[in-house]
Amino acid sequence: MSEENKMVMYMFVWLGLFVLGFITMFQVGRYHPIPIILMSTGFVFLIMHGNIAYKFKQAQEKITNAKGDVRVLTMELDKLEKMYASSMITEEEYNFKKDSLKTQYSGSVETYIHNS
């Protein structure tokens, strides 16, 4: 089950349990254990929903940052190739700068490749 489906499921379970607990509170009385159990279980599902939503948001931000870094890396490599093609830099400088850029953005490239 995907993370988005889990978030939706936990949200509906939380709402259902909380509403059911609230309604039964008026039917069986305020101090009866059934509404307390239902509402407490609802809060557990709310916490589970919040945890999954937080992890999903963090993963999405990481992917977004990786996409931006890959875009910057592509632009930098393109500039470097144009400079080398127009003989503004030597082959040694070109290779050194190219390797340093690849090293600098290697984590973002890995994240982008694995999550695309």
Secondary structure, DSSP 8 states (H G I E B T S, - for coil): --HHHHHHHHHHHHHHHHHHHHHHHHHH-TT-HHHHHHHHHHHHHHHHHHHHHHHHHHHHHHHHHHHHHHHHHHHHHHHHHHHHHTTSS-HHHHHHHHHHHHHHTHHHHHHHHHH-
